């Protein structure tokens, strides 16, 4: 690997695969979060004429600094996009284009667009000041809680869309009824359905500004029913979001184990109970760049699942790179042979470890699962193994390739 490629990989690790032990990643993330926060505060201050006139130079300096840092960040992300597992299969130009067109890429572009537009477009464009607040969206990349909330909103998008349809329908019906009841008594406020619709919206939203209130008996009855309907309408999406957010937080607590086990080819057909059993056997470890995880020729005591990061496997005749979601070491464990490859962490990597005794015990308790694991191992080696228990015993110390 060339020095430029190594530098790009290191930059990608700091930008995208931040670990607590990665001091460069801590500095980069801390700097970007601080710059975004400071620029948002400066944007608020610019809207106050007295603060803008007194601290104009300071506020402009903050904006210039934020734009410079965020532009450099975007350039670095575009440059390192070729290291992203999602784009690694494409050539450099396609990978970088795909990143720019992704959600994160577009957010990064929008974050710096107001500054560069204001530099080339004459005039006082207040909309550019407002657009600066879209930088807040970048913080979701560095905040697990924000990502969990956004994921929960996305997962419940259909239910929330249904709630919106119900609210719109209730507002239209309430506005039509109130127009019928109050259009003669208050033609200036309820003379048309669009005018009555404003009252219906603020009432269903439980805001109740009081700028328009019914004065007839029928109007007050309709208002009372609308208020009760509004309480239900507001509570419904709140309950959906709160429940989804709680589930998302809990799901993230065991995503490292349950989620990964469920999508690993060896365990992809397991039931929820079986996945939970495997999950209870796993343990997590963290390794730094350059750490040797397994060595060729040593006894195989565990198989490894990559949570995030990258691992290089050095076999006798080839080198293989594995990324998050992939696994290694299971064949040596199943065949009870020595390792045939040296596994080294390329970047800071988190791993799940399943001990050999737990794997063999799991296979003994679940014969169907044992057959699937044996078949997966045979496919990985490229030839049939484990034809029966005798064949397994004969191959235990054969020294055949084991990764």
C-alpha positions in Angstrom: 0.0 0.0 0.0 1.4 3.4 -1.0 1.9 6.2 1.6 -0.9 8.2 0.0 -3.3 5.3 0.3 -2.3 4.8 3.9 -2.8 8.5 4.6 -6.3 8.3 3.0 -7.2 5.3 5.0 -6.0 7.0 8.2 -8.1 10.1 7.4 -11.1 7.9 6.7 -10.7 6.2 10.0 -10.6 9.6 11.8 -13.6 10.9 9.9 -15.9 7.8 9.7 -14.7 5.2 12.1 -14.0 7.1 15.2 -13.1 5.1 18.3 -12.6 6.4 21.8 -9.0 5.2 21.6 -8.3 7.1 18.4 -6.9 10.4 19.5 -7.0 11.9 16.0 -10.7 10.9 15.6 -11.4 12.6 19.0 -9.7 15.8 17.9 -11.4 15.9 14.5 -14.9 15.2 15.8 -14.5 17.6 18.7 -13.3 20.3 16.4 -16.2 19.9 14.0 -18.8 19.8 16.7 -17.3 22.9 18.3 -17.2 24.8 15.0 -20.8 23.9 14.1 -22.0 24.9 17.6 -20.1 28.2 17.5 -21.3 29.0 14.0 -25.0 28.4 15.0 -24.5 30.8 18.0 -22.9 33.4 15.7 -25.8 33.1 13.3 -28.3 33.8 16.1 -26.2 36.8 17.2 -26.2 38.2 13.6 -30.0 38.5 13.7 -29.7 41.0 16.5 -28.8 44.5 15.0 -27.0 45.7 18.1 -24.8 42.6 18.4 -24.1 42.6 14.6 -22.9 46.2 14.6 -20.8 45.8 17.8 -19.3 42.4 17.0 -19.4 42.4 13.2 -15.7 41.5 12.7 -15.8 38.7 15.3 -19.0 37.2 13.8 -17.6 37.3 10.3 -14.4 35.7 11.5 -16.4 32.9 13.1 -18.3 32.4 9.9 -15.1 32.3 7.8 -13.5 29.9 10.1 -16.6 27.6 10.1 -16.8 27.7 6.4 -13.1 26.9 6.0 -13.2 24.0 8.4 -16.4 22.5 7.0 -15.2 22.9 3.4 -12.0 21.1 4.3 -14.0 18.4 6.0 -16.2 17.9 2.9 -13.1 17.8 0.7 -11.6 15.1 3.0 -14.7 13.1 3.0 -14.9 13.2 -0.8 -11.3 12.2 -1.0 -11.7 9.3 1.5 -15.1 8.1 0.0 -13.2 5.4 -1.9 -12.4 3.7 1.5 -16.1 3.5 2.5 -17.3 -0.2 2.3 -20.5 1.0 0.6 -18.5 2.6 -2.3 -15.4 0.4 -2.3 -16.6 -1.7 -5.3 -16.7 1.4 -7.6 -13.8 3.3 -9.1 -12.7 6.5 -7.4 -14.8 8.9 -9.5 -18.0 6.9 -9.1 -17.4 6.4 -5.4 -16.9 10.1 -4.8 -19.9 11.0 -6.9 -22.1 8.6 -5.0 -21.0 10.0 -1.7 -21.8 13.6 -2.8 -25.3 12.4 -3.9 -25.9 10.5 -0.6 -27.8 12.0 2.3 -24.7 12.8 4.3 -23.0 14.3 1.2 -25.9 16.6 0.5 -26.1 17.7 4.1 -22.3 18.6 4.0 -22.9 20.6 0.8 -25.8 22.5 2.3 -23.7 23.3 5.4 -21.2 25.3 3.4 -23.5 26.5 0.5 -24.8 29.7 2.3 -21.3 31.0 2.9 -20.1 30.5 -0.6 -23.4 31.8 -2.1 -23.2 35.0 0.0 -19.6 35.5 -1.2 -20.6 35.5 -4.9 -24.2 36.8 -4.7 -24.6 40.5 -4.0 -27.3 41.8 -1.7 -28.6 41.0 1.8 -30.2 37.6 1.4 -31.8 36.7 4.7 -32.6 33.2 3.4 -28.9 32.4 3.5 -28.8 33.3 7.1 -31.7 30.9 7.8 -30.0 28.2 5.7 -27.0 28.2 8.0 -29.1 26.5 10.6 -29.2 23.4 8.4 -25.7 22.8 9.7 -27.4 21.5 12.8 -28.2 18.4 10.7 -24.5 17.6 10.6 -24.5 17.0 14.3 -26.6 13.9 13.8 -23.5 12.2 12.4 -21.7 12.6 15.7 -24.7 12.1 18.1 -25.9 8.5 18.6 -29.1 9.9 20.4 -29.9 12.1 17.4 -29.3 9.2 15.0 -31.6 7.0 17.1 -34.4 9.6 17.0 -34.1 10.1 13.2 -34.1 6.3 12.7 -37.2 6.0 14.9 -39.0 8.7 12.9 -38.0 7.0 9.6 -39.1 3.6 10.9 -42.5 4.9 11.8 -43.0 7.1 8.7 -46.0 5.2 7.6 -47.8 5.5 11.0 -46.9 9.2 11.2 -48.2 9.8 7.7 -51.4 8.1 8.8 -51.6 10.4 11.8 -51.1 13.4 9.5 -53.9 12.4 7.2 -56.2 12.0 10.2 -55.3 15.4 11.6 -55.8 17.1 8.2 -59.2 15.4 7.8 -60.3 16.4 11.3 -59.2 20.0 10.7 -61.2 20.2 7.5 -64.3 18.7 9.1 -64.0 20.9 12.1 -63.5 24.0 9.9 -66.6 23.1 7.8 -68.8 22.6 10.8 -67.6 25.8 12.5 -68.2 27.7 9.3 -71.7 26.4 9.2 -72.3 27.3 12.9 -70.6 30.7 13.0 -70.5 32.2 9.6 -73.4 34.5 10.2 -72.5 35.5 13.8 -68.8 36.1 12.9 -68.3 36.5 9.2 -64.9 38.1 9.6 -63.5 35.0 11.4 -65.6 32.1 10.1 -67.0 33.5 6.9 -65.2 31.0 4.8 -63.9 27.5 5.4 -60.3 28.6 4.8 -60.7 31.3 7.5 -62.3 28.7 9.9 -59.5 26.3 9.0 -57.0 28.5 11.0 -59.1 28.1 14.1 -59.4 24.4 13.6 -55.7 23.9 13.2 -54.7 25.9 16.4 -57.5 24.2 18.3 -56.6 20.6 17.2 -53.0 21.5 18.0 -54.1 22.4 21.6 -52.5 25.9 21.1 -55.7 27.9 21.3 -54.5 31.5 20.6 -57.9 32.9 21.4 -58.0 35.2 18.3 -61.1 33.4 17.1 -63.6 31.8 19.5 -67.2 30.6 18.9 -70.1 32.6 20.4 -73.1 30.5 19.4 -74.2 27.4 21.4 -73.7 25.1 18.4 -70.3 26.6 17.7 -69.2 26.1 21.3 -70.4 22.4 21.2 -68.4 21.9 18.0 -65.4 23.6 19.6 -65.6 21.3 22.7 -65.7 18.2 20.4 -62.7 19.6 18.4 -60.7 20.1 21.6 -61.2 16.5 22.7 -60.4 15.3 19.2 -57.3 17.4 19.3 -56.1 15.8 22.5 -56.3 12.4 20.9 -54.7 13.6 17.7 -51.7 15.1 19.5 -51.2 12.1 21.8 -51.2 9.6 19.0 -48.0 10.7 17.1 -46.3 11.5 20.4 -47.0 8.0 21.6 -45.8 6.5 18.3 -42.5 8.5 18.4 -41.9 7.9 22.1 -42.4 4.1 21.7 -40.3 3.9 18.6 -37.5 6.0 20.1 -37.4 3.8 23.2 -37.3 0.6 21.0 -34.6 2.1 18.9 -32.5 2.9 22.0 -33.0 -0.6 23.3 -32.3 -2.1 19.9 -29.0 -0.2 19.7 -28.0 -1.6 23.1 -27.9 -5.1 21.6 -27.4 -4.4 18.0 -23.8 -5.4 18.3 -24.7 -8.9 19.2 -28.3 -9.7 18.2 -28.3 -7.7 15.0 -25.0 -9.0 13.7 -25.7 -12.6 14.6 -29.0 -12.4 12.9 -27.5 -11.4 9.6 -24.4 -13.6 9.6 -24.8 -16.3 6.9 -24.1 -19.0 9.4 -26.9 -17.9 11.7 -29.2 -16.1 9.2 -31.9 -18.8 9.4 -32.1 -19.0 13.2 -35.2 -18.1 15.1 -35.3 -15.2 17.5 -34.8 -17.6 20.5 -31.8 -19.2 18.8 -30.2 -15.9 18.0 -30.7 -14.8 21.6 -28.9 -18.0 22.8 -26.0 -17.2 20.5 -26.0 -13.6 21.7 -25.5 -14.7 25.3 -22.4 -16.6 24.3 -20.6 -13.6 22.6 -18.1 -11.3 24.1 -16.9 -8.0 22.7 -13.2 -6.8 22.3 -11.6 -3.8 20.8 -8.2 -3.8 19.0 -6.1 -1.0 17.7 -4.6 -0.6 14.2 -1.9 -3.1 13.6 -3.0 -5.5 16.3 -2.5 -9.2 15.5 -5.8 -11.0 16.3 -4.8 -14.5 15.3 -1.5 -16.0 14.0 -1.0 -18.7 11.5 -0.1 -22.0 13.1 -1.7 -21.2 16.5 -4.5 -23.2 18.0 -8.0 -22.0 17.1 -10.0 -21.2 20.2 -12.6 -18.8 18.9 -14.3 -17.4 15.8 -14.5 -13.6 15.2 -17.3 -11.3 13.9 -16.3 -7.8 12.8 -18.6 -5.2 14.3 -16.9 -2.2 12.6 -13.4 -1.6 11.3 -11.3 -3.7 8.9 -9.2 -6.9 9.3 -6.6 -8.1 6.9 -6.1 -11.9 6.5 -2.7 -13.0 5.3 -2.9 -16.6 4.0 -0.1 -18.5 2.4 -1.0 -17.6 -1.2 -3.3 -14.6 -0.9 -4.4 -11.6 1.2 -8.0 -10.9 2.1 -9.6 -7.8 3.6 -12.8 -8.1 5.7 -15.0 -5.3 6.9 -18.0 -4.8 9.3 -20.5 -7.7 9.3 -18.0 -10.3 8.0 -16.4 -13.0 10.1 -13.4 -15.3 10.2 -11.8 -18.1 12.1 -14.9 -20.4 12.2 -13.5 -23.1 9.9 -10.5 -23.8 12.1 -12.7 -23.9 15.1 -15.1 -26.4 13.5 -12.3 -28.6 12.1 -10.2 -28.3 15.3 -7.1 -27.5 13.3 -4.5 -24.8 13.6 -5.0 -21.4 12.0 -3.9 -21.1 8.4 -3.9 -17.3 8.3 -2.7 -14.3 10.3 -5.5 -11.8 11.0 -4.4 -8.2 11.7 -6.6 -5.1 12.4 -6.1 -2.5 9.7 -7.9 0.2 11.6 -9.4 0.5 15.1 -11.8 -2.5 15.1 -14.5 -3.9 17.4 -15.0 -7.7 17.3 -17.4 -10.2 18.7 -15.8 -13.4 19.9 -17.5 -16.8 20.0 -15.5 -19.4 21.9 -15.0 -22.8 20.3 -16.6 -24.7 23.2 -19.7 -22.6 22.9 -19.9 -23.1 19.2 -19.5 -26.9 19.5 -22.0 -27.0 22.3 -24.5 -25.0 20.3 -24.1 -27.4 17.4 -24.6 -30.5 19.6 -27.8 -29.0 21.0 -29.1 -28.0 17.6 -28.4 -30.7 14.9 -30.1 -28.7 12.2 -27.9 -25.7 12.9 -24.9 -27.9 12.9 -25.7 -29.1 9.4 -26.0 -25.5 8.2 -22.7 -24.5 9.8 -20.9 -27.5 8.3 -22.4 -26.7 4.9 -21.3 -23.1 5.2 -17.8 -24.1 6.1 -17.7 -26.5 3.1 -18.8 -23.7 0.8 -16.1 -21.4 2.2 -13.4 -24.0 1.6 -14.6 -24.8 -1.8 -14.9 -28.6 -1.3 -17.1 -30.9 0.7 -16.1 -31.6 4.4 -17.8 -33.1 7.4 -19.6 -35.8 5.4 -20.2 -37.5 8.7 -18.8 -37.6 12.2 -16.0 -40.1 11.1 -14.9 -37.7 8.4 -14.8 -34.9 11.0 -12.6 -36.9 13.3 -10.3 -37.8 10.4 -9.9 -34.2 9.5 -9.5 -32.7 13.0 -5.7 -32.3 12.7 -5.3 -32.5 9.0 -3.7 -29.1 8.7 -6.1 -28.1 5.9 -6.8 -24.4 5.3 -8.8 -23.2 8.2 -9.8 -19.6 7.7 
